[in-house]
Amino acid sequence: MTELGEARSTFYFESCGEINTKKTIELAIERAKLLGIKRMIVASETGLSALKLAEIRTDTDVRIITVTSPRGTKVEGTPIGDLRIGIEDESIRSKLLKEEVDIVQGTDPFFSIDAPLQERGFPTTTFIIRRVFSLFGSGIGVGILAAMMATDAGSVPAGEDVVSLAGDWIGLSSAIVVETANTRDFLKQGPAIKEIICKPRNPRYNWPDLVGWNGDLSPYEKFC
């Protein structure tokens, strides 16, 4: 480290997708250890990514918080069918609780009451914010949202540096160091991205044919 700062690397994946999950977790754990961060937030709609993080974690002093969608929600028209999200599988929930993973369940603050308008392309304020997030890739944006939702739920205090992991649809492909904030303060001080640990080099992929996305869908078929 010099007077001006220090160099840290960012890992760039060649494609989006579930294939990057294990490497994302390893990089995130390594950075958390380097910085002495004791809270890791992971966005996980089925619970599988959160479970993988818990299984790979070696420092039990590091607290894991998984953020997921409301019960009864689903992603319609995926290549494997309508995917049930919100960690509805009770066996996975039990495993997460056994691993002492906190589960935060709530509504995406930028895709809630005006969601039907956003789906029709109306430029609401939250639509514009989501589009700005997409410049960095969906995983970076979801990582920020997950950190705010965990803060709103009281699982992490505002103003603390955490490592937040997220991905592109399913799996993990992005990890950031972010200073937490409540959603209500987004347009004031708001959250701050301190470091980008990893992300896809090209954050774009086609939906629903998944051109530009790579990974194994078979573990997720049981959720459809």
C-alpha positions as CSV (number, residue, x, y, z in Angstrom):
1,M,0.0,0.0,0.0
2,T,1.3,3.5,-0.9
3,E,0.4,6.9,0.2
4,L,-2.1,7.2,-2.7
5,G,-3.7,3.8,-2.2
6,E,-3.3,0.2,-3.3
7,A,-4.0,-2.0,-6.2
8,R,-6.6,-4.8,-6.0
9,S,-7.7,-7.0,-8.8
10,T,-11.1,-7.5,-10.4
11,F,-11.8,-10.9,-12.0
12,Y,-13.8,-10.8,-15.3
13,F,-15.8,-13.8,-16.3
14,E,-16.0,-14.6,-20.0
15,S,-19.8,-15.1,-19.9
16,C,-22.7,-14.6,-17.6
17,G,-24.2,-17.5,-15.8
18,E,-24.4,-20.2,-13.1
19,I,-21.0,-21.6,-14.3
20,N,-19.3,-18.8,-12.4
21,T,-20.9,-19.5,-9.0
22,K,-18.1,-21.4,-7.3
23,K,-15.4,-19.0,-8.4
24,T,-17.5,-16.0,-7.4
25,I,-17.8,-17.5,-3.9
26,E,-14.1,-18.2,-3.6
27,L,-13.2,-14.7,-4.7
28,A,-15.7,-13.1,-2.3
29,I,-14.5,-15.1,0.7
30,E,-10.9,-14.2,-0.1
31,R,-11.7,-10.5,-0.3
32,A,-13.8,-10.6,2.9
33,K,-10.9,-12.2,4.7
34,L,-8.4,-9.6,3.3
35,L,-10.6,-6.7,4.5
36,G,-11.7,-8.2,7.7
37,I,-15.4,-8.1,6.7
38,K,-17.6,-10.2,8.9
39,R,-20.9,-10.1,7.0
40,M,-21.6,-11.5,3.5
41,I,-24.9,-10.9,1.7
42,V,-26.0,-13.3,-1.1
43,A,-29.0,-12.8,-3.4
44,S,-30.5,-16.3,-3.8
45,E,-34.0,-17.1,-5.2
46,T,-33.9,-20.9,-4.7
47,G,-31.5,-21.0,-1.8
48,L,-28.9,-23.1,-3.7
49,S,-26.4,-20.3,-4.1
50,A,-26.7,-19.3,-0.4
51,L,-26.2,-23.0,0.6
52,K,-23.1,-23.2,-1.6
53,L,-21.6,-20.1,0.1
54,A,-22.4,-21.6,3.5
55,E,-20.8,-24.9,2.6
56,I,-17.6,-23.3,1.2
57,R,-17.2,-20.8,4.1
58,T,-14.5,-21.7,6.5
59,D,-14.6,-18.8,8.9
60,T,-17.7,-19.4,11.0
61,D,-17.4,-15.9,12.4
62,V,-18.5,-14.6,9.0
63,R,-22.2,-14.1,9.1
64,I,-24.2,-15.0,5.9
65,I,-27.4,-13.2,5.0
66,T,-29.4,-14.4,2.0
67,V,-31.9,-12.1,0.4
68,T,-34.8,-13.5,-1.6
69,S,-38.1,-12.6,-3.2
70,P,-41.6,-12.8,-1.5
71,R,-43.3,-16.1,-1.1
72,G,-45.5,-17.2,-4.0
73,T,-43.6,-15.4,-6.7
74,K,-42.1,-16.9,-9.8
75,V,-40.1,-16.1,-13.0
76,E,-42.4,-17.1,-15.9
77,G,-41.3,-18.4,-19.2
78,T,-37.8,-19.6,-18.4
79,P,-36.1,-22.3,-20.5
80,I,-37.0,-24.8,-17.8
81,G,-40.5,-23.6,-17.1
82,D,-42.0,-21.2,-14.6
83,L,-39.4,-21.0,-11.8
84,R,-40.7,-20.7,-8.3
85,I,-38.6,-18.2,-6.3
86,G,-38.5,-17.0,-2.7
87,I,-36.8,-20.1,-1.4
88,E,-40.0,-22.1,-1.1
89,D,-38.3,-25.5,-0.7
90,E,-38.5,-26.2,3.1
91,S,-35.6,-28.7,3.1
92,I,-33.3,-26.0,1.7
93,R,-34.6,-23.5,4.3
94,S,-33.9,-26.0,7.0
95,K,-30.3,-26.5,5.7
96,L,-29.8,-22.7,5.6
97,L,-31.0,-22.3,9.1
98,K,-28.8,-25.2,10.3
99,E,-25.9,-23.3,8.8
100,E,-27.0,-20.2,10.7
101,V,-27.8,-18.3,7.5
102,D,-30.2,-15.4,8.0
103,I,-33.0,-15.3,5.5
104,V,-34.4,-11.9,4.4
105,Q,-37.5,-12.1,2.4
106,G,-39.0,-9.0,0.8
107,T,-39.9,-7.0,-2.2
108,D,-37.3,-5.4,-4.6
109,P,-37.6,-1.7,-3.7
110,F,-37.1,-0.8,-7.3
111,F,-39.6,-3.3,-8.7
112,S,-42.6,-3.2,-6.6
113,I,-45.9,-1.2,-7.0
114,D,-44.9,0.3,-10.4
115,A,-43.7,-3.1,-11.8
116,P,-46.5,-3.3,-14.3
117,L,-45.5,0.1,-15.7
118,Q,-41.8,-0.9,-15.9
119,E,-42.7,-4.0,-17.8
120,R,-44.4,-1.8,-20.3
121,G,-41.4,0.5,-20.6
122,F,-42.7,3.5,-18.8
123,P,-39.8,5.6,-17.5
124,T,-40.6,5.7,-13.8
125,T,-37.8,6.8,-11.4
126,T,-37.2,3.3,-10.3
127,F,-37.1,2.1,-13.9
128,I,-34.3,4.6,-14.7
129,I,-32.4,3.5,-11.6
130,R,-32.6,-0.2,-12.7
131,R,-31.4,0.8,-16.2
132,V,-28.4,2.6,-14.7
133,F,-27.6,-0.5,-12.6
134,S,-27.8,-2.6,-15.8
135,L,-24.8,-0.7,-17.2
136,F,-22.6,-2.7,-14.8
137,G,-24.6,-6.0,-15.2
138,S,-27.6,-7.4,-13.4
139,G,-25.5,-9.0,-10.8
140,I,-24.0,-5.7,-9.6
141,G,-27.4,-4.1,-9.4
142,V,-28.9,-7.0,-7.5
143,G,-25.9,-7.0,-5.2
144,I,-26.7,-3.4,-4.2
145,L,-30.4,-4.1,-3.8
146,A,-29.7,-7.1,-1.7
147,A,-27.5,-5.0,0.6
148,M,-30.2,-2.4,1.0
149,M,-33.0,-5.0,1.7
150,A,-30.8,-6.6,4.3
151,T,-30.2,-3.2,5.9
152,D,-34.0,-2.4,5.8
153,A,-34.7,-5.8,7.5
154,G,-32.2,-5.0,10.3
155,S,-29.8,-7.8,9.5
156,V,-27.0,-5.4,8.9
157,P,-26.5,-1.8,10.2
158,A,-26.4,1.1,7.8
159,G,-22.9,2.3,7.0
160,E,-21.1,-1.0,7.3
161,D,-18.9,-2.5,4.6
162,V,-20.2,-5.9,3.5
163,V,-19.4,-8.3,0.6
164,S,-22.5,-8.8,-1.6
165,L,-22.9,-11.6,-4.1
166,A,-25.5,-11.9,-6.9
167,G,-25.9,-13.2,-10.4
168,D,-27.6,-13.2,-13.7
169,W,-31.0,-15.0,-13.3
170,I,-29.7,-18.0,-11.3
171,G,-26.3,-18.7,-9.8
172,L,-23.6,-16.2,-9.0
173,S,-21.3,-14.1,-11.2
174,S,-20.8,-10.8,-9.4
175,A,-19.4,-9.8,-6.0
176,I,-18.8,-6.3,-4.6
177,V,-17.8,-4.6,-1.5
178,V,-20.6,-2.2,-0.6
179,E,-21.3,0.2,2.2
180,T,-24.8,-0.5,3.3
181,A,-27.7,2.0,3.5
182,N,-31.4,1.9,3.9
183,T,-33.6,2.1,0.8
184,R,-35.2,5.4,2.0
185,D,-31.7,7.0,2.0
186,F,-30.9,5.9,-1.6
187,L,-31.2,9.4,-3.0
188,K,-29.4,11.0,0.0
189,Q,-26.2,9.4,1.1
190,G,-27.2,6.0,-0.2
191,P,-25.1,2.8,-0.6
192,A,-21.6,3.1,-2.0
193,I,-19.7,0.5,-4.1
194,K,-16.3,0.3,-2.6
195,E,-14.8,-2.4,-4.7
196,I,-15.8,-4.7,-7.6
197,I,-14.5,-8.2,-6.8
198,C,-15.7,-9.9,-10.0
199,K,-18.3,-9.6,-12.8
200,P,-18.9,-10.8,-16.3
201,R,-16.8,-8.9,-18.9
202,N,-19.9,-8.7,-21.1
203,P,-22.9,-8.4,-18.8
204,R,-25.4,-8.9,-21.6
205,Y,-27.2,-12.2,-22.5
206,N,-30.3,-13.0,-24.5
207,W,-33.5,-14.0,-22.8
208,P,-35.0,-16.6,-22.9
209,D,-32.7,-18.5,-25.3
210,L,-29.7,-17.6,-22.9
211,V,-27.2,-16.8,-25.7
212,G,-24.2,-15.4,-23.8
213,W,-25.2,-17.3,-20.6
214,N,-23.5,-20.5,-19.4
215,G,-24.3,-22.9,-16.7
216,D,-26.1,-26.0,-15.5
217,L,-29.9,-25.7,-15.3
218,S,-30.6,-29.2,-14.1
219,P,-30.4,-28.5,-10.3
220,Y,-33.1,-25.9,-10.8
221,E,-35.6,-28.0,-12.7
222,K,-37.2,-29.2,-9.4
223,F,-38.3,-25.6,-8.7
224,C,-40.5,-25.5,-11.8
